[in-house]
Amino acid sequence: MSEIARVLYDLGILSILLLLGVFLRKKVRFLQNLYIPASLLGGFCGLMLGPQILGSFAPFSLPIGGTISKWPGMLVNIVLGVSFFGSAQNKNFGKTALSAVTVGGIAHQAQVVAGLIVTIIMMTFYTDLPLAFGLTPVFGFHGGHGTANAAGAALEAAGWADGVSVSNTMATAGLLSGIIIGMLIINIGVRRGYAKLVSKPQDISRSIKEGIVPKEERRSIGSGVTYNDALDPLALQLAFVGIILLMAHGLSVGLVAIHPILSNVPEFACAMVSGAFLSFVMKKMGIGDYIDRATISRISGVALDFLVCSAIATLSIKVFALYLVPMVVTIAVVVLVNLFVNFYFSWKVFDEDWFERALGSYGLESGVLATGLMLLRVVDPEFKTSGQESAAASAALCYPWSLPYIMFMPAFAFAASKWTILGISVALLVVFLIIARVCFWHPERKLSDILSGKSSRPVQNQDALK
């Protein structure tokens, strides 16, 4: 079988898994209530029916092999490469956005510090455990599967062959904990009166739970920039994506030619730079409107779904078994830290809609923005509170401190001492805590208020607090 035929064959296998995920989401009530994405379900089906599990005791299994294990490493270049391509400049730097970014920064650094501390402790019992293991929680929880694959590939290039599998496992744990624990928190919060709008999980329409949009409610997923007789509109946007990937490869090769040490710069970082640069050039040339951001977002979404499905389907069971205890302990600690940070600091920092904004932040810091918005939709179906604005601002403005961890920290983790990396991370956490304390703090609000249900009382006017 030729190489291109193998890729198309594997595309068919992944397509079957995605459709199987859609079927399970539509038919299994338990999965609907947990809002498990079809790509995750399809990936688990591939793992269960593939050679690692079914094939270990049965004479037949789903042929999960060929190029599928390589898909995540390539698709992440698309997902991250179009992050800034055609996106409008975010001008929302109001108090809502800045306070959301502050809580997001605390959550990001808390995940880093928690992961590193647990790993440093574990290294005394597991001498082969690399310090880089402590970075995988933030790659998976804060970053999601896209970032986990990118950072995992960088860890692999830096010398840790298991980096991709461990990072993907962390991302899966983050997504599942975000959805499952998030729904439990919603049920508790609604009963205690934390939600500003009295909505209940059972009020969500059946179609949203099943994941299939009713025919009368379906909308276009993008706008056509070109006429079909000239070039298919989707082909134009795909061509832009192809150019970004080509530019990224050229930039990566050029960096290595400048100095071999620049080989540590991952290709997904080159893709992000290339996407932003191409977008800038097109706008300066007056052809920025040739980019249809809605279609680009759909292309990114397609790449992410196939990325998640292929990543889960090819998770290494051997690697999971090898790091079982450190993984379980680290995940448990990070889940607890994530819960505390997002809900406690949301209560102490946000002026209004604290519960809705906390849900959005918790979902965002457990995988992707879509998880946060999904949780938010349960208590705020029409996004009438500031929860959506808060989560979107935190997701859009987190790059100054999250990108360096993705781009440079994997290699740095093998070159610097553990105390240097931990010290830098703690220092950044302290900076965010100081900002929160000085600029947004509500000293009259106590942790006991959340536990006792008193946080459902109306929030006082900020001027009155002063």
Secondary structure, DSSP 8 states (H G I E B T S, - for coil): --HHHHHHHHHHHHHHHHHHHHHHHHH-HHHHHHT--HHHHHHHHHHHHSTTTGGGTSS------TTGGGHHHHHHHHHHHTSSTT-------SHHHHHHHHHHHHHHHHHHHHHHHHHHHHTTT-TT--GGGGGHHIIIIITHHHHHHHHHHHHHHHT-TTHHHHHHHHHHHHHHHHHHHHHHHHHHHHHHT--SS---GGGS-HHHHHT---GGG---S----S-TTT--HHHHHHHHHHHHHHHHHHHHHHHHHH-GGGGGS-HHHHHHHHHHHHHHHHHHTT-GGG--HHHHHHHHHHHHHHHHHHHHHT--HHHHHHTHHHHHHHHHHHHHHHHHHHHHHHHHH-SS-HHHHHHHHHHHTTS-HHHHHHHHHHH-TT--SSHHHHHHHHHHS-HHHHHHHHHTHHHHHHHS-HHHHHHHHHHHHHHHHHHIIIII--TT--HHHHHHTGGGS----HHHH-
